[in-house]
C-alpha cells in the first residue's frame, strides 16, 4: 500500500441552501464515498477511509445532513439526493468507478445508488433498516453489493438476510465472529478483517 495522502476539506452545496461537509483524500481514478450511520460523524469511518486511500482510491467521507460539521436539521436517514450530490462531487476528482460504503441506517440511500452508471459497487456495514424500509428497497442489478456484519447478533443477521433477499443481482454476505455492528466493526480486534473485506470487494469490482 502507498502512504495515505493528507485529507482536504470538501464542501457540497445543495439546492436547498444546506452545505454538506466532509474530507477528501485524492488518490487513484476510482473513488469511494463513505456515509456514516445515525448519530455519528465521518470520524466513525476514519480507519476505512485511510485504508482505502492507501490502496489508491480517491475517498470522500461525508458528514450527513444535521451531523458533524454539515448544515441542516438532523435527519435520521440520509436522503438519496444528498448521497447522489456527494457522488457527483466525488466524480469531479475520481473519473473511474465509484463505490458507496454505508453504515447502519444509511443502507437504503446507498442501495438506491446501484442505478447510477458510475457506481461499481455498494458496501453495507450492518444495514439497520425497519421492515418498511426493507420493503421499500427497489431491486436493481446494475452494481454488486457486499454486506458486512457481526454474525454474533441474531437481529443484525435477520436484517442483513432480509436485505439480501430483497436485492437482485450479486450480493455477498460476510459475517464476522463478533457482536459488533456498523462502524464499531472498524475498531477492535476484527477491524483489519472488516477493512480487508471491503477493500478486496472494491479492488475486485473496479473494472475500468
N, C-alpha and C positions, 0 to 999 in steps of 0.2 A: 504494500500500500504506500501511496505517496503521503508526504506530510500534509496535514489539514491546513487549508488556506484560512486566512482571517475572515471572519464574517463581516458583511457590510449591512447597514440598516436598509430595510425595504419598506416603502410606504405605498399602499394600494388605495387610491381614491375611488370610492364607489359613487354611483349616481345619486344616492340619497344624502350625500354630504358626509357620510361616515368614511373614515380612513382606517384601514386595517394596517397593522404594523408587524413587521417580522424581521428575520435575519436571512441574508442570502450568502451562501458560500459558492463562489464561482469555481467550477471545475470543468468537467468534460461536456460533451454535447448533449448527453442525456440528463434529464432532470428528475428531481424528486420533490414533491410537495408534501409537507408534514403538517397534519391537522390534529391538534390535541383534543382530549376529552373534556367533559363538562367540569367547570370549577378548577381548571388547570391553566397553564400557560405554556408557551413554547419551551420553557426550561425543562418541562417534564419529558420532552423528546430529545434533549440535547445529546445524550450518548449516541443515539441513532443518527442524528444529523451529522455529527462529526465523523462517525464511521463511514457513512455514505460519501461524504465529501472527500475522505481519504481514499475512497475507491473510485475517484474521478467522476463522480456525479456532481452536477450543479444542484444545490439543495436550497429550497425555500422553506423555512419553518415559520409558521404563522401564528400570531395571537388572534384567536377568534373574536368576532364582534362582542364587545362588552367584557372581554377578558384581557388581562395583562395590560399592554400599552395601547391596545386598539380602542377606537372610539365606539360609541353606540351603547344602547341599553343591553343589559345582559339577556342573552337568548340561550335557552337550554340546549337547543340543537342548531348547528350551523345551517344556513340556507344554502342550497346548491348554487345559487347565483354568486354568493360570496366565494365559494370554492372555485367556481368557474373563473371569476375575476382574478383570483390568485394564480390559477393555471395560465391565464393569458399573460400575467406579469412574468411568470417563470419562463414562458415560451420566448420572451424577448431576449433571454440570455441563453437558454438551453434549446437548441434548434432540432434536437433529435427526439426520441420518445420521452414521454413524461409518465411518471408513476405517482400515484397518490397513496400515502400512508395515513390511515385514520385510526385514532384510538377511541375506544368506548362508543359513546353515542354519536360520534361523527360518522359512523358507518353508513347510514342511508345516503348522506350527501356525497360520500366518496363513491358509493356504488353507482350513483347517478352519472358519474363522470366516465363510466365504461363506454358510453356512446360517443365520447369526444374522439375524433380521429387521431389526435396526437397522443392519446393515452395508451401506453403499452401494458399497463397492469395496475391492479389495486391491491393494497395490503390492508387488512383489518386486524388491529390488535384488540382481541377480546370484544367483538361487537356487542354493544349493550343496547338492545332495542326492545321496545314493548311489542306485544303480539300485533298491535295495529300497525306499527312501523314496519314490521317484517312483511305483513300482508301488502303494504304499500310499495315495497320494493318491486320495481319493474324488471323483469328478466331482460338481460342483454348479453349477447355472446361475443361482442367485439373484443373485449380485453379480459385476460385471465385474472383470477382472484386468488390470493393467499390469505387464509385466516390463521392467525397465531394466537393461542390462548393457553392458560394454565389448566391442565387437564384434571387437576385435583379439586375442581369446583363443579358440582353437578349442574347448577344453574347456568353457569357460563357455557358448559358443554351443550346443554339443551338449546340455548340461544344460538350458538355457533352452528349446530346441526340444522336448526330451523332456517337460518340464513342460507346455508349451503344448499339446502333442498329447494329453496325459492329461486336460486340463481340458475341460469342455464350456462352452458359453455364450461370452460376449465375452471375448477375451483378445488384447491387443495387445502387441507386442514393440518396444521402442525400443533400437536398437543404436547406441551412441556410438563415434566413432572413437578408441578408446583401449584399452590392455590393462588398465587399472584396473578393479577389480570391487568390489562391495559398498559399504561406507561410504567407500572410497577414491574413489568417483565424486563424493563431496561435497567433495573437495579438489582443488586444481589447476585447470588452465585450463578444464576442462569442467564444473566444479561448477555454474555458472549454468545450463547446458543441462540437467543432471540435475535440478536443483530445478525448473526450468520444466516439464519433462516430468511430474513428479509433481504439481505444483500445478495444471497445466492439466487433467490427468486428473480430479483431485478436484473442481475447480470445475465441470467439465462434467457430472459424475455426481452432484452434490449436488442432488437434485430436490425436497426438501421444505424 
